[in-house]
Amino acid sequence: MPITEPSGEDSGLLSRMDVRAKLLATGVCMMAVSAIQGIGPAVAALGFALALPLAAGIRLKSVMLRLMPANFFFLFLGLVLGLTYPGERVANVLRLSLDGLEMALRIALKGNTMLLIFIALVCTTSVPALSQGLRALGVPRKLTMLLALTHRQIFLVTGEFQKLHRAALARCFSPRCSLHVYKTFALLFGQTLLRSLARAERIHGAMLLRGFTGRFHILVPSVPAWRGAAFAALLGALPLLICLYDRWPP
Amino acid sequence: MHIAEGVLSAPVLGAGAATAAFGIWLGLRRLEESRLILAAVLAATFFLGSLVHVPLGPGSVHLLLGGLAGLFLGWAAFPVIFIGLLLQAVLFQFGGLLVLGVNTCIMAVPAVLLGLLLRPVLNRGGRMALAAGFAAGTGAVLGMALLAAWALALTDQGFLAAARLIVVANLPVAAIEGIVTMFVVAFLRKTRPDLLTGSMGLERRGASC
């Protein structure tokens, strides 16, 4: 699977917002959506969430592709719950459980809504900016540094593995279900790890020589705090209202 | 191994987040700051494991490498696995934000426990070290499947059938993971034994976050 890095430079409105505000709004929206129980309010929340990736400037096809892995899981869950959940049965050949199907539908609606919010608000942020935003919200520095460093290393380690894998394929390595193949994969992993560790130590030494003090600086000017707060409040209000309507209908 | 957003109940999500926060705090205390770059390489390697598909019968499965993470990192596996899962959520939308705590616990708890338990065996060398590698790989996947099943069963008893299926489906993955982990351990014992004995300096005691 190719790794695509969120650039944080999409043309949409959401990508230009303050990262702290986006993270806070994501938390509020997702918690409100997770508390929804009714199918109607869940559909309303999904409608709200569908507008977010468009506002973030993400293409619909890309959104659908990103939703696919989770929906495979929801499909699996729907089948199992339909066949095994206790309660009233629908009169058909499979005798699917009505309660099970309703639960699976609710899970799929809420799950997709939360993913859409996550894609629009968090996935439009570059990982270094995300790391800075988390630090500004009080997440320990070691953890945010680990996030920034891991993100960089992922591309290096993956490149190293692909190089070794290509070399193995050039030597007639043919992946199939055998002990030799598992041993080869283990050696590829081990060798990738060794090479990546050696390079990381060299890079770290070079960074220290150039005065690295454990801080990564972002050159993009930040959005004023009041605009971020207003944005988070506005965005979080609608899912909260839907959740309140669901819990205490008028 | 990820549970998607929207599936688990609020109490399960809350308990998972609290346990993960405690584990991450403990892991960060043990992680030497000057060695963060090495922890990042290990995190990236475990991330890579989820991208590489290993043949199994007519299909293929991806590796989890949780047992290896536990053997290398001990408690520091908690923050490393958390970061790996966060990046998987951001880059591929596997899992999600609210369920991140539970997913971290599912992967990190068996990894850390097996790592702490099997590291002394690993240091004895020979066949015992290979057996420890196999046990770490297999045990971590089985532990993950059981924890995922437990989280589902705690949410709703109606999930029991799905939970059982998850455990059964992961049995062959556990066997392959054990074999691969065993060979990786054998390779690293010859080339970088300091990685497996904890003498690489990733961990320290009594440090602050």
Chai-1 contact restraints between the chains, C-beta under 6 A:
chainA,res_idxA,chainB,res_idxB,connection_type,confidence,min_distance_angstrom,max_distance_angstrom,comment,restraint_id
A,M1,B,L51,contact,1.0,0.0,6.0,A-B,restraint_1
A,I3,B,L91,contact,1.0,0.0,6.0,A-B,restraint_2
A,M30,B,L97,contact,1.0,0.0,6.0,A-B,restraint_3
A,M30,B,L98,contact,1.0,0.0,6.0,A-B,restraint_4
A,S34,B,L98,contact,1.0,0.0,6.0,A-B,restraint_5
A,R66,B,Q93,contact,1.0,0.0,6.0,A-B,restraint_6
A,A70,B,A4,contact,1.0,0.0,6.0,A-B,restraint_7
A,F73,B,A4,contact,1.0,0.0,6.0,A-B,restraint_8
A,L77,B,A162,contact,1.0,0.0,6.0,A-B,restraint_9
A,V80,B,A161,contact,1.0,0.0,6.0,A-B,restraint_10
A,V80,B,A162,contact,1.0,0.0,6.0,A-B,restraint_11
A,T84,B,A161,contact,1.0,0.0,6.0,A-B,restraint_12
A,Y85,B,G158,contact,1.0,0.0,6.0,A-B,restraint_13
A,I107,B,G6,contact,1.0,0.0,6.0,A-B,restraint_14
A,I107,B,V7,contact,1.0,0.0,6.0,A-B,restraint_15
A,K110,B,G6,contact,1.0,0.0,6.0,A-B,restraint_16
A,G111,B,A4,contact,1.0,0.0,6.0,A-B,restraint_17
A,G111,B,E5,contact,1.0,0.0,6.0,A-B,restraint_18
A,G111,B,G6,contact,1.0,0.0,6.0,A-B,restraint_19
A,M114,B,E5,contact,1.0,0.0,6.0,A-B,restraint_20
A,M114,B,G6,contact,1.0,0.0,6.0,A-B,restraint_21
A,M114,B,G96,contact,1.0,0.0,6.0,A-B,restraint_22
A,L115,B,E5,contact,1.0,0.0,6.0,A-B,restraint_23
A,L115,B,Q93,contact,1.0,0.0,6.0,A-B,restraint_24
A,F118,B,G96,contact,1.0,0.0,6.0,A-B,restraint_25
A,F118,B,L97,contact,1.0,0.0,6.0,A-B,restraint_26
A,C123,B,V90,contact,1.0,0.0,6.0,A-B,restraint_27
A,P140,B,L28,contact,1.0,0.0,6.0,A-B,restraint_28
A,P140,B,C209,contact,1.0,0.0,6.0,A-B,restraint_29
A,K142,B,L28,contact,1.0,0.0,6.0,A-B,restraint_30
A,L143,B,P79,contact,1.0,0.0,6.0,A-B,restraint_31
A,M145,B,L36,contact,1.0,0.0,6.0,A-B,restraint_32
A,L146,B,L36,contact,1.0,0.0,6.0,A-B,restraint_33
A,L146,B,A40,contact,1.0,0.0,6.0,A-B,restraint_34
A,L146,B,I83,contact,1.0,0.0,6.0,A-B,restraint_35
A,L147,B,I83,contact,1.0,0.0,6.0,A-B,restraint_36
A,L149,B,I37,contact,1.0,0.0,6.0,A-B,restraint_37
A,L149,B,A40,contact,1.0,0.0,6.0,A-B,restraint_38
A,T150,B,A40,contact,1.0,0.0,6.0,A-B,restraint_39
A,T150,B,A43,contact,1.0,0.0,6.0,A-B,restraint_40
A,T150,B,A44,contact,1.0,0.0,6.0,A-B,restraint_41
A,T150,B,I83,contact,1.0,0.0,6.0,A-B,restraint_42
A,Q153,B,A40,contact,1.0,0.0,6.0,A-B,restraint_43
A,Q153,B,V41,contact,1.0,0.0,6.0,A-B,restraint_44
A,Q153,B,A44,contact,1.0,0.0,6.0,A-B,restraint_45
A,I154,B,A44,contact,1.0,0.0,6.0,A-B,restraint_46
A,I154,B,F47,contact,1.0,0.0,6.0,A-B,restraint_47
A,V157,B,A44,contact,1.0,0.0,6.0,A-B,restraint_48
A,V157,B,T45,contact,1.0,0.0,6.0,A-B,restraint_49
A,V157,B,L48,contact,1.0,0.0,6.0,A-B,restraint_50
A,T158,B,L48,contact,1.0,0.0,6.0,A-B,restraint_51
A,F161,B,L48,contact,1.0,0.0,6.0,A-B,restraint_52
A,P175,B,P55,contact,1.0,0.0,6.0,A-B,restraint_53
A,R176,B,P55,contact,1.0,0.0,6.0,A-B,restraint_54
A,C177,B,P55,contact,1.0,0.0,6.0,A-B,restraint_55
A,C177,B,G57,contact,1.0,0.0,6.0,A-B,restraint_56
A,Y182,B,I179,contact,1.0,0.0,6.0,A-B,restraint_57
A,Y182,B,V180,contact,1.0,0.0,6.0,A-B,restraint_58
A,K183,B,F183,contact,1.0,0.0,6.0,A-B,restraint_59
A,F185,B,V54,contact,1.0,0.0,6.0,A-B,restraint_60
A,F185,B,V180,contact,1.0,0.0,6.0,A-B,restraint_61
A,A186,B,V180,contact,1.0,0.0,6.0,A-B,restraint_62
A,A186,B,F183,contact,1.0,0.0,6.0,A-B,restraint_63
A,A186,B,V184,contact,1.0,0.0,6.0,A-B,restraint_64
A,L187,B,F187,contact,1.0,0.0,6.0,A-B,restraint_65
A,F189,B,V184,contact,1.0,0.0,6.0,A-B,restraint_66
A,G190,B,V184,contact,1.0,0.0,6.0,A-B,restraint_67
A,G190,B,F187,contact,1.0,0.0,6.0,A-B,restraint_68
A,G190,B,L188,contact,1.0,0.0,6.0,A-B,restraint_69
A,L193,B,T45,contact,1.0,0.0,6.0,A-B,restraint_70
A,L194,B,T191,contact,1.0,0.0,6.0,A-B,restraint_71
A,S196,B,V41,contact,1.0,0.0,6.0,A-B,restraint_72
A,L197,B,V41,contact,1.0,0.0,6.0,A-B,restraint_73
A,A200,B,I37,contact,1.0,0.0,6.0,A-B,restraint_74
A,A200,B,V41,contact,1.0,0.0,6.0,A-B,restraint_75
A,H204,B,I37,contact,1.0,0.0,6.0,A-B,restraint_76
